[in-house]
């Protein structure tokens, strides 16, 4: 019915809303059948009742005319998902702003967890832009691709980019090895423990004015400082590039890149 209306250019009929069957699953009809062909389909999209009663509420009974979606779309998500599980002292900005769809497709996806783009899900994965495509929608690629930087990330020792050193290796540590994607009790979404096999290993992070200390089961406590580099005696792989001069570090810290 919808396709014939579109072909005929009958916008007035569309605007008024054509008849739909109560409880029908929209994705099993010809109208939205492409959704059902994706690898992962949101259960709510498969269930006609959920579509009509939770997400797309008809403005008029049995018609294809719907009430507006709330500006805070998380209101709809929390009709089914437990809101308490997403509460944390430090929330990922999309979560804090109710923008679940910034990362997840509400209908269907070819990626796990209904994610919109590539996302590193295991503990180990060598960095590639396609694998981190979702993160790179908001985070600069330089954060992960520049061995040395004075501005792209605050996780650095002097100008040594510590994000780069974690992800760019044969067994690179992925985002979720250290961070939680929704929220955490520790700053910068640093997780308090990380899964390794069937075991949960502790991860303690302490923030300092221009750096911090990270203590994990992977290595001894390590301190880093953006303005006054620390020598930790850990050289697990060659350090690409050159150390910044004291003058360049001082200028960077004066600009506010050292004290965040």
Wavefront OBJ file of the C-alpha trace (Angstrom):
o trace
v 0.000 0.000 0.000
v 2.736 2.456 0.983
v 4.764 1.756 -2.163
v 1.764 2.371 -4.425
v 1.069 5.657 -2.658
v 4.661 6.754 -3.098
v 4.668 5.742 -6.771
v 1.522 7.758 -7.341
v 2.933 10.735 -5.459
v -0.121 10.732 -3.225
v 1.388 12.686 -0.306
v -1.978 13.718 1.081
v -2.858 10.080 1.724
v 0.468 9.573 3.470
v 0.043 12.678 5.576
v -3.362 11.504 6.744
v -2.015 8.047 7.534
v -3.101 4.814 5.871
v -4.578 1.892 7.764
v -2.309 -0.581 9.572
v -3.203 -3.838 11.247
v -3.174 -3.672 15.081
v -0.173 -5.557 16.501
v 1.374 -6.169 13.082
v 5.157 -6.355 12.849
v 6.215 -3.615 10.470
v 9.419 -5.417 9.441
v 7.566 -8.481 8.179
v 5.586 -6.324 5.772
v 6.956 -5.068 2.472
v 7.216 -1.549 3.875
v 10.190 -2.147 6.201
v 11.287 -5.653 5.200
v 14.893 -4.532 4.684
v 15.249 -4.234 8.459
v 14.651 -7.950 8.926
v 17.548 -8.764 6.588
v 20.158 -7.210 8.882
v 22.327 -9.489 11.036
v 21.004 -8.180 14.360
v 17.391 -7.037 14.713
v 16.151 -5.194 17.805
v 13.555 -7.455 19.488
v 11.242 -4.458 19.841
v 11.286 -4.017 16.048
v 10.226 -7.644 15.544
v 7.317 -7.276 17.953
v 4.452 -5.338 16.470
v 3.040 -4.581 19.916
v 6.321 -3.021 21.074
v 6.527 -0.934 17.923
v 3.062 0.510 18.416
v 2.894 0.705 22.204
v 6.438 1.816 23.099
v 8.335 3.347 20.200
v 5.932 4.453 17.446
v 2.629 5.173 19.134
v -0.174 5.788 16.615
v -1.623 9.271 16.830
v -4.849 7.788 15.578
v -5.899 4.189 16.082
v -4.858 1.745 13.343
v -3.304 4.404 11.111
v 0.232 5.041 9.909
v 0.399 8.381 11.737
v 2.423 8.551 14.936
v 3.008 10.713 17.972
v 6.384 12.539 17.933
v 9.418 10.659 19.237
v 10.606 12.277 22.528
v 13.667 14.500 22.150
v 15.255 12.408 24.902
v 15.041 9.060 23.142
v 16.375 7.217 26.164
v 12.862 7.584 27.612
v 11.787 4.951 25.094
v 14.835 2.771 25.743
v 14.132 2.670 29.458
v 10.652 1.336 28.849
v 12.427 -2.011 28.388
v 16.008 -1.521 29.603
v 16.780 -1.059 33.305
v 17.670 2.605 33.813
v 19.506 1.834 37.054
v 22.136 -0.145 35.159
v 23.138 2.995 33.261
v 23.524 5.259 36.271
v 27.128 6.059 37.227
v 29.021 8.973 38.794
v 30.879 9.394 35.496
v 28.657 8.898 32.451
v 29.673 8.723 28.807
v 28.305 11.969 27.263
v 25.900 10.218 24.845
v 24.432 8.325 27.811
v 24.231 11.449 29.970
v 22.446 13.280 27.133
v 20.022 10.444 26.407
v 21.522 9.893 22.961
v 21.496 6.098 22.856
v 21.083 6.241 19.077
v 24.432 8.000 18.746
v 25.952 4.521 19.109
v 23.084 2.066 18.583
v 20.632 1.620 15.734
v 17.142 1.296 17.264
v 15.936 -1.037 14.526
v 18.672 -3.312 13.163
v 22.375 -3.489 12.411
v 25.022 -5.730 10.900
v 27.198 -5.145 13.968
v 26.824 -6.763 17.429
v 24.749 -4.971 20.072
v 23.018 -2.953 17.323
v 26.116 -0.735 17.073
v 26.209 1.686 14.166
v 29.818 1.118 13.118
v 32.928 -0.914 13.809
v 33.832 -1.195 17.464
v 36.620 -3.243 19.110
v 34.926 -5.759 21.361
v 37.600 -8.214 22.459
v 40.416 -7.631 24.923
v 43.136 -7.801 22.279
v 42.955 -6.295 18.802
v 45.526 -4.537 16.652
v 44.376 -0.992 15.910
v 42.701 -0.254 12.588
v 40.532 2.754 11.817
v 37.694 0.581 10.499
v 37.650 -1.436 13.719
v 37.403 1.757 15.777
v 35.018 3.546 13.413
v 32.344 4.114 16.062
v 34.810 5.700 18.513
v 36.244 7.876 15.739
v 32.854 9.488 15.190
v 33.647 11.620 18.263
v 37.298 10.978 19.130
v 40.122 12.211 16.936
v 42.005 9.544 14.978
v 45.214 11.278 16.073
v 44.454 10.061 19.603
v 45.199 6.508 18.458
v 47.442 7.041 15.436
v 50.039 9.621 16.546
v 52.999 8.199 18.505
v 53.737 11.694 19.822
v 51.369 14.566 20.505
v 51.040 17.629 22.687
v 47.294 18.052 22.268
v 45.378 15.067 20.831
v 45.046 13.268 24.174
v 45.691 13.926 27.847
v 46.768 10.320 28.365
v 50.426 10.995 27.648
v 53.781 11.136 29.388
v 55.332 14.341 28.112
v 54.493 14.034 24.426
v 54.498 10.211 24.434
v 50.969 9.174 23.434
v 49.968 6.401 25.812
v 46.754 5.635 23.924
v 48.872 4.927 20.848
v 51.170 2.643 22.818
v 48.265 0.619 24.183
v 46.440 -0.009 20.902
v 49.174 -0.113 18.260
v 50.749 -3.487 18.867
v 50.174 -7.069 17.804
v 48.051 -7.667 20.914
v 46.726 -4.149 21.257
v 44.477 -3.416 24.219
v 41.061 -2.342 23.020
v 38.885 0.464 24.411
v 36.865 -1.812 26.689
v 40.010 -3.328 28.191
v 40.329 -0.102 30.217
v 37.079 1.844 29.750
v 33.371 1.206 30.226
v 31.239 2.496 27.321
v 28.258 3.671 29.388
v 29.570 4.871 32.746
v 31.964 4.211 35.587
v 32.740 5.190 39.169
v 36.246 6.210 38.090
v 37.120 9.290 36.055
v 37.494 9.083 32.282
v 35.213 6.030 32.281
v 38.113 3.909 33.560
v 36.724 0.593 34.740
v 37.383 -0.720 38.237
v 38.046 -4.239 36.977
v 38.421 -5.841 33.602
v 37.465 -9.325 32.448
v 40.344 -11.588 31.527
v 39.141 -15.066 30.681
v 36.846 -16.096 33.522
v 38.562 -13.766 36.000
v 37.957 -10.136 36.895
v 41.204 -8.262 37.481
v 41.347 -4.910 39.351
v 42.214 -1.629 37.675
v 42.809 1.411 39.877
v 43.220 4.880 38.432
v 44.208 7.998 40.377
v 44.051 11.354 38.661
v 46.691 14.022 39.239
v 46.742 17.656 38.126
v 48.676 16.953 34.937
v 48.627 13.173 34.741
v 47.823 10.228 36.927
v 48.695 6.766 38.146
v 47.368 3.532 36.713
v 47.667 0.263 38.623
v 46.507 -2.897 36.896
v 47.146 -6.603 37.028
v 48.951 -6.159 33.683
v 51.818 -4.118 35.113
v 53.135 -2.444 38.244
v 51.680 0.982 39.134
v 52.729 3.447 36.452
v 52.679 7.216 36.782
v 52.534 9.614 33.867
v 52.722 13.390 33.654
v 52.102 15.590 30.642
v 54.178 18.519 31.894
v 56.953 16.726 33.751
v 57.507 13.277 32.144
v 58.077 10.360 34.494
v 60.638 7.624 33.875
v 58.936 4.364 34.806
v 61.529 2.031 33.376
v 58.919 0.321 31.179
v 59.932 -0.013 27.554
v 57.856 -2.849 26.212
v 58.341 -1.694 22.613
v 60.434 0.931 20.786
v 59.300 4.489 21.378
v 58.656 6.144 18.035
v 59.501 9.803 17.554
v 61.388 12.192 19.776
v 60.725 13.555 23.240
v 59.398 17.095 23.272
v 61.781 19.750 24.518
v 61.198 21.243 27.983
v 60.209 24.477 26.244
v 57.570 22.797 24.067
v 56.167 20.971 27.086
v 55.982 24.221 29.039
v 54.139 25.942 26.172
v 51.700 23.051 25.887
v 50.920 23.158 29.601
v 50.487 26.930 29.530
v 47.835 26.472 26.815
v 45.859 24.215 29.132
v 46.775 20.887 27.524
v 48.517 19.700 30.643
v 46.074 20.413 33.415
v 42.847 18.746 32.287
l 1 2 3 4 5 6 7 8 9 10 11 12 13 14 15 16 17 18 19 20 21 22 23 24 25 26 27 28 29 30 31 32 33 34 35 36 37 38 39 40 41 42 43 44 45 46 47 48 49 50 51 52 53 54 55 56 57 58 59 60 61 62 63 64 65 66 67 68 69 70 71 72 73 74 75 76 77 78 79 80 81 82 83 84 85 86 87 88 89 90 91 92 93 94 95 96 97 98 99 100 101 102 103 104 105 106 107 108 109 110 111 112 113 114 115 116 117 118 119 120 121 122 123 124 125 126 127 128 129 130 131 132 133 134 135 136 137 138 139 140 141 142 143 144 145 146 147 148 149 150 151 152 153 154 155 156 157 158 159 160 161 162 163 164 165 166 167 168 169 170 171 172 173 174 175 176 177 178 179 180 181 182 183 184 185 186 187 188 189 190 191 192 193 194 195 196 197 198 199 200 201 202 203 204 205 206 207 208 209 210 211 212 213 214 215 216 217 218 219 220 221 222 223 224 225 226 227 228 229 230 231 232 233 234 235 236 237 238 239 240 241 242 243 244 245 246 247 248 249 250 251 252 253 254 255 256 257 258 259 260
